[in-house]
Every structure is written in structure tokens, then in C-alpha cells.
């Protein structure tokens, strides 16, 4: 039975090493970028392997409200034929619901700015706390008009985009230290501005550089010219978007909980169709998990651009999983909650650094991870941009909050594999990116060999 939103969920517990092959759904980050470019294209295109989840449904609904059409092919929800928006013909008053999806709330205003409509972008109550200022500031610098009641400048939802056709564009300077999505949001629409966009990031560094590289890659595939003449600067040439038929890669970030299950139980999990080369930050699991003592192997499939990635944990002479402390791991972005769950179960210290931007995600993830560790009977150190775990904790069962955050929910599920009696509130929030997670996770703990995540 699928848990209802808000329902408490008894996390599956196992004393047996897991052993499974897990088929992952499509990447949320890639799906929503491809949806944007398909909607801005000059001609129709087909997307296959599309993620079906709350975040991607919200993106489809938002782009549909602006005039794009999406048709499921042969009743397969993962295959979409997309007819683009005619920006000039998009008029009237439109309201877009972004839910709690960062890609929707941050990517859609730039699309709306090129229409002739008045577009209200709203979302869940929790979305009002998520930072929007830098991307809105960038769009306003480029000539868009965006307002919000009681906000000057505009920094949060809800907001209103007053579209008046293609804006001038040109040089914009922002600090994207809070999220790489601020840069990606501008990159994705840069070609639709009359003079393109010359984007300069003024901060010391940008979190999740893989996500910016991902955005540039999909833009290049769609015929949009993007140059990086110097660090922290991106120049998008104005012109047409020519989206191509595309197969979406599986979501490697969402592979994390399943691969972590192998580490914390001393078992083995294989993920097929892992790309040989990718811009996804989830590819870092190949280097992160060995630091906890796991073995990672990759077996290419001849004649393709993918292979099978297998993560194997280890057991000591008494059959107990061996999980070493990982030392310092830096700038893991969305991989942090899963990594934190392994660190809670490790024998030695782990230090997660340069993760301050996670305070502006679905929840303040640093506060959340600290609070849930305390419930489990562990003391961790929380700094402005780091978390430190001493390791060797004797954890106790607890009711863990999800904070309407899918990655906090999967954090609790990982803990529950090892700490009997763990309960996770609102596991249904995993539908944001993994609608089948509760069923798939139960199958994993029940020694099912073939799992569809």
C-alpha cells in the first residue's frame, strides 16, 4: 500500500546484506531542463525516459499554462511529444504552481518574461522561504519586469512576471552562491533575449558546478551557443533553440540511497544504464562511497555509452558491516543527506564541508540533519557551512521528520535499515522525484533481486 501524505512509515529493517539490481527513473534535473528547451524550441521534439514525479509534473503544467503542449506517446508516461510555446501569442493572466520545486520556481520566471502575459508564480507554503533574489535580480537587470507585493527588491515567492515580449538582455551580475540554479535559470533563457545574456557571478565560488555544466551541455545540444570566456562568466548568444529528440539519463543522485544500502548492510547493489560520461553530480558516488570502505566497479556495455555500476559493502569476521569514516568530503550539494546517513552509521569521523547553500533547499538541511541526529542519540557538530560526525555512534530508534524534503525522507530510510524501529514521517514526499520509493525500498529490504525505483 502506498503511504498517504503525512503518514508515519515504519522504515524497513534488515539484518541481511541487501543484494539487488535497481532500475532508476529518469533524472529530474535533466528532465526539467529538457522540458524547458523543448518548450522554447522552434520545432516539436520527443523526450524519452522522462521522470514522472511531482516536480516534473509541475514543470509540465507550468509550461502548458504558457502555451506548450505535451502528449504522452502510446500511453507511456515516460515518452513525451512536445509542441513548443509561441511566446508572442502567450497573453492574458496566468498562474503557475511551482510546488516546492526549485527548478520550476527559478526556471519559469525567465520563460514567462518573454511572453506577453501577466504570470503569477506561486508555490507551497514552504517555497516562500526558498531564496529567489539572485535570479529575479538577473532577469530585472536584463530588462524583465517582475514585482511582488511587499517586496522591493523581489527575493521570494509569490511573484508576478509582467511579460512584454523579448527583453533586451545584455550584461547581468549576480551572486549565485546560494544555488547553481540561479545561473542555470538565466542560461536556459539567455538565447530568447534580444542581445542574449552575459552572466557574471560575483561570489567566490558556485555550488554544484556539475549542474551548470549540465545546463550548458543541454543548451549546446539544442544549438544554443554558450561561451565561458573566464571563470564565473557565461555568455549566451541570442538565437533560436532547436531542441532534438532526447533520451533522459537515469537519476544518479537518486541512486544514492540504494547504493548506500549496500554500504550500510555489507551487501551489493547494481544500477544498470549508468552513463559512461555525464554531467550529473550523482556520478560522484563512484568516488564518495569508496571513502566509506565500499568497493565500486563499473562494467561498460559494449557498443553503448552506458554500463553497470555495482557498489559492494564489506563484512567483518562476525558478519557485521564495516563502514569506515570518510574523512573530509566537500561540496556534495544534494548528495549530502544520503552521505550524512552513512556517516551516522560509520565507525570513524566524517566531515562534510562547503555545504552552506543547503540551508536554502526544501528545508534548512543542516539544521534538519543535526536535529534528526540528536533524536537518534548522536551528537554532531553543525557550522555555518559544514557538518562533522565523530562516528561510532550507538543509535536509538526515533521518529524522524521528513520536513517535506525528499532527501530527508530517504535519509531516514537508510538509517532504518540498520536501526530497528525507525519511523519516517511523510515518506510520501519522496514522490517529488521517486514516486515508487516506499515500495521499492521495502522490496530492497525484503531481498527482492530486481527493483524498479
Residue pairs with C-beta under 8 A, 6 or more apart in sequence:
2 428
2 438
2 439
3 9
3 427
3 428
3 438
4 428
5 426
5 428
5 429
6 425
6 426
6 428
7 425
7 426
7 427
7 428
8 399
8 423
8 424
8 425
9 423
9 424
9 425
9 426
9 427
9 438
10 416
10 421
10 422
10 423
11 412
11 413
11 415
11 416
11 417
11 422
11 423
11 424
11 441
12 413
12 416
12 417
12 441
12 442
12 444
12 445
12 446
13 416
13 417
13 418
13 419
13 420
13 421
13 422
13 445
14 265
14 417
14 445
14 446
16 265
16 267
16 447
17 262
17 265
17 266
17 267
17 268
17 313
17 315
17 321
18 261
18 262
18 265
18 267
18 268
18 269
18 417
18 444
18 445
18 447
19 267
19 268
19 269
19 447
19 449
20 258
20 268
20 269
20 270
20 443
20 444
20 448
20 449
20 450
20 451
21 269
21 270
21 271
21 272
21 449
21 450
21 451
22 255
22 258
22 269
22 270
22 271
22 440
22 444
22 451
22 452
22 453
23 250
23 271
23 272
23 273
23 450
23 451
23 452
23 453
24 250
24 251
24 252
24 254
24 255
24 271
24 273
24 453
25 51
25 52
25 53
25 78
25 250
25 251
25 254
25 434
25 435
25 436
25 453
26 49
26 50
26 51
26 78
26 248
26 249
26 250
26 251
27 51
27 248
27 249
27 250
27 251
27 252
27 253
27 280
28 51
28 53
28 55
28 56
28 103
28 251
28 254
28 432
28 433
29 103
29 211
29 214
29 251
29 253
29 280
30 214
30 218
30 248
30 249
30 280
31 47
31 50
31 51
31 56
31 59
31 248
32 55
32 56
32 59
32 101
32 103
32 104
32 107
33 103
33 107
33 184
33 188
33 214
33 215
33 218
34 47
34 50
34 218
34 243
34 246
34 248
35 47
35 50
35 56
35 59
35 60
35 63
35 82
36 59
36 63
36 107
36 111
36 188
36 189
37 188
37 218
37 219
37 222
37 241
37 243
38 45
38 47
38 68
38 80
38 82
38 84
38 243
39 63
39 66
39 68
39 82
39 84
39 85
39 111
40 84
40 85
40 87
40 111
40 188
40 189
40 191
40 192
40 241
40 243
41 82
41 84
41 222
41 240
41 241
41 242
41 243
42 84
42 240
42 241
42 242
43 84
43 242
43 243
44 81
44 82
44 83
44 84
45 81
45 82
45 243
45 244
45 245
45 246
46 73
46 79
46 80
46 81
46 82
46 245
46 246
47 79
47 80
47 82
47 245
47 246
47 247
47 248
48 78
48 79
48 245
48 246
48 247
48 248
49 78
49 79
49 247
49 248
49 249
49 250
50 56
50 77
50 78
50 79
50 80
50 248
51 78
51 248
51 251
51 433
52 77
52 78
52 435
53 431
53 432
53 433
53 434
53 435
54 99
54 101
54 431
54 432
54 435
55 99
55 101
55 103
55 104
55 432
55 433
58 97
58 98
58 99
58 101
58 104
59 101
59 103
59 104
59 107
59 108
60 70
60 80
61 96
61 97
62 96
62 97
62 98
62 104
62 108
63 70
63 85
63 108
63 111
64 70
65 94
65 95
65 96
66 85
66 90
66 94
66 96
66 108
66 111
66 112
66 115
66 117
66 119
67 85
67 86
67 87
67 89
67 90
67 115
68 82
68 83
68 84
68 85
69 82
69 83
70 80
70 81
70 82
70 83
71 80
71 81
71 82
71 83
72 79
72 80
73 79
73 80
73 81
82 243
84 243
85 111
85 115
87 114
87 115
87 116
87 165
87 166
87 192
88 115
88 116
88 165
89 116
90 115
90 116
90 117
90 163
91 115
91 116
91 117
92 117
92 118
93 117
93 118
93 120
94 112
94 117
94 118
94 119
94 120
95 119
95 120
95 122
96 104
96 108
96 112
96 119
96 120
96 121
96 122
97 122
97 123
98 104
98 105
98 108
98 121
98 122
98 123
98 127
98 157
99 123
99 124
99 127
100 123
100 124
100 126
100 127
100 130
100 362
100 404
100 432
101 123
101 432
102 130
102 179
102 181
102 361
102 362
103 181
104 123
105 121
105 123
105 127
105 130
105 132
105 157
106 132
106 135
106 179
106 181
106 182
106 184
106 185
107 181
107 184
107 185
107 188
107 189
108 119
108 121
109 119
109 121
109 135
109 136
109 139
109 144
109 146
109 159
109 161
109 185
110 135
110 139
110 144
110 185
110 186
110 188
110 189
110 192
111 189
111 192
112 119
112 121
112 161
112 163
113 139
113 144
113 145
113 146
113 161
113 163
113 167
113 189
114 163
114 165
114 166
114 167
114 189
114 192
114 193
115 163
115 165
116 163
116 164
116 165
117 163
118 160
118 161
118 162
118 163
119 160
119 161
119 163
120 158
120 159
120 160
120 161
121 157
121 158
121 159
121 160
121 161
122 157
122 158
123 157
123 158
124 404
126 362
126 363
126 404
127 157
128 156
128 157
128 158
129 156
130 156
130 157
130 360
130 361
130 362
131 155
131 156
131 178
131 179
131 360
132 154
132 155
132 156
132 157
132 159
133 153
133 154
133 155
133 156
134 174
134 175
134 176
134 178
134 179
134 182
135 174
135 181
135 182
135 185
135 186
136 146
136 153
136 154
136 155
136 159
137 153
137 172
137 174
138 172
138 174
138 182
138 185
138 186
138 199
139 146
139 167
139 172
139 186
140 146
140 153
140 154
141 170
141 171
141 172
141 173
141 174
142 167
142 168
142 169
142 170
142 172
142 186
142 193
142 197
143 167
143 168
143 169
143 170
143 193
144 161
144 167
145 161
145 162
145 164
146 154
146 159
146 160
146 161
146 162
147 154
147 159
147 160
147 162
148 154
148 156
148 157
148 158
148 159
148 160
151 159
166 192
166 193
166 194
167 193
167 194
168 193
168 194
168 195
169 190
169 193
169 194
169 195
169 196
169 197
169 238
170 193
170 195
170 196
170 197
170 198
171 198
171 200
172 186
172 197
172 198
172 199
172 200
173 200
173 201
173 202
174 182
174 183
174 186
174 199
174 200
174 201
174 202
175 201
175 202
175 203
176 182
176 183
176 201
176 203
176 206
177 203
177 204
177 205
177 206
177 207
177 357
178 207
178 357
178 360
179 207
179 208
179 357
179 360
180 206
180 207
180 208
180 209
180 211
180 212
180 333
181 211
183 199
183 201
183 206
183 212
183 215
183 234
184 211
184 212
184 214
184 215
186 197
186 199
186 236
187 197
187 199
187 212
187 215
187 216
187 219
187 226
187 234
187 236
188 215
188 219
189 197
190 196
190 197
190 199
190 224
190 226
190 236
190 238
191 219
191 224
191 225
191 236
191 237
191 238
191 239
191 240
191 241
192 238
192 241
193 238
194 238
195 238
196 235
196 236
196 237
196 238
196 239
197 234
197 235
197 236
198 233
198 234
198 235
198 236
199 233
199 234
199 235
199 236
200 232
200 233
201 232
201 233
202 232
203 232
205 354
206 212
206 232
207 331
207 333
207 354
207 357
208 281
208 331
208 333
208 334
208 357
210 279
210 280
210 281
210 283
210 284
211 279
211 281
211 333
212 234
213 279
214 279
214 280
216 226
216 228
216 234
217 279
219 226
219 236
220 226
221 244
221 246
222 241
222 242
222 243
222 244
223 239
223 240
223 241
223 242
224 236
224 237
224 239
224 241
225 236
225 237
225 239
226 234
226 235
226 236
226 237
227 234
227 235
227 237
228 234
228 235
229 235
249 273
249 275
249 278
249 280
250 271
250 273
250 274
251 280
251 282
251 433
251 434
252 274
252 275
252 278
252 280
252 281
252 282
252 283
252 285
253 280
253 281
253 282
253 334
253 335
254 282
254 433
254 434
254 453
255 271
255 274
255 282
255 285
255 309
256 282
256 285
256 335
256 338
256 339
256 410
257 338
257 341
257 410
257 413
257 414
257 441
258 269
258 271
258 444
258 451
258 453
259 269
259 271
259 285
259 289
259 294
259 311
260 289
260 338
260 341
260 342
260 414
261 267
261 269
261 414
261 417
261 444
261 445
262 268
262 269
262 294
262 311
262 312
262 313
263 289
263 292
263 293
263 294
263 311
263 313
263 321
263 323
263 342
264 313
264 321
264 323
264 341
264 342
264 345
264 414
264 417
264 418
265 313
265 321
265 417
265 418
266 313
266 314
266 315
266 319
266 320
266 321
266 322
267 312
267 313
268 310
268 311
268 312
268 313
269 310
269 311
269 444
270 308
270 309
270 310
271 308
271 309
271 310
272 306
272 308
273 306
274 298
274 306
274 307
274 308
274 309
275 283
275 305
275 306
276 300
276 305
276 306
276 307
277 305
281 332
281 333
281 334
281 335
282 335
284 332
284 335
285 296
285 309
285 311
285 335
286 296
286 298
286 309
288 326
288 329
288 332
288 335
288 339
289 296
289 311
289 342
290 296
291 324
291 326
291 327
291 329
292 323
292 324
292 325
292 326
292 342
292 343
292 346
292 350
293 313
293 314
293 322
293 323
293 324
294 311
294 312
294 313
294 314
295 311
295 312
295 314
296 309
296 310
296 311
296 312
297 309
297 310
297 312
298 307
298 308
298 309
298 310
299 307
299 308
299 310
300 306
300 307
301 307
301 308
313 321
313 322
313 323
314 321
314 322
315 321
315 322
316 322
321 345
321 418
322 347
323 342
323 345
323 346
323 347
324 346
324 347
324 348
325 343
325 346
325 347
325 348
325 349
325 350
325 389
325 391
326 339
326 342
326 343
326 346
326 350
327 349
327 350
327 351
328 351
328 353
329 339
329 350
329 351
329 352
329 353
330 352
330 353
330 354
331 353
331 354
331 355
332 339
332 352
332 355
333 355
333 357
333 358
334 361
334 407
336 352
336 355
336 358
336 365
336 369
336 387
336 407
337 365
337 369
337 405
337 407
337 408
337 410
337 411
338 407
338 410
338 411
338 414
339 350
339 352
340 352
340 369
340 387
340 389
340 411
341 410
341 411
341 414
341 415
342 350
342 414
343 350
343 352
343 389
343 391
344 373
344 376
344 378
344 389
344 393
344 395
344 415
345 393
345 395
345 414
345 415
345 418
346 389
346 391
346 392
347 391
347 392
348 391
348 392
349 388
349 389
349 390
349 391
350 388
350 389
350 391
351 386
351 387
351 388
351 389
352 386
352 387
352 388
352 389
353 385
353 386
354 385
354 386
355 365
355 366
355 385
355 386
355 387
356 366
356 384
356 385
356 386
357 385
358 364
358 365
358 366
359 365
359 366
359 367
361 405
361 407
362 403
362 404
362 405
362 406
362 407
362 408
363 403
363 404
363 405
363 408
365 405
365 407
365 408
366 382
366 387
367 382
368 401
368 403
368 405
368 408
369 380
369 382
369 387
369 408
369 411
370 380
370 382
370 387
371 401
372 398
372 400
372 401
372 408
372 411
372 412
373 379
373 380
373 389
375 398
375 399
375 400
376 393
376 395
376 396
376 398
376 400
376 415
376 419
377 393
377 394
377 395
377 396
377 398
378 389
378 393
378 395
379 390
380 387
380 388
380 389
380 390
381 387
381 388
395 415
395 418
395 419
396 419
397 419
397 420
397 421
397 422
397 423
398 419
398 422
398 423
399 423
399 424
399 425
400 408
400 411
400 412
400 415
400 422
400 423
400 424
400 425
401 408
401 425
401 426
402 408
402 409
402 412
402 424
402 425
402 426
402 427
402 429
404 426
404 429
405 429
406 429
406 430
406 431
406 432
406 433
406 434
409 424
409 426
409 427
409 429
409 430
409 437
410 430
410 434
410 437
412 422
412 424
412 427
413 424
413 427
413 437
413 441
415 422
416 422
416 423
416 424
417 445
427 437
427 438
428 438
430 437
430 438
431 437
434 440
434 453
436 452
436 453
437 453
440 451
440 452
440 453
443 451
444 451
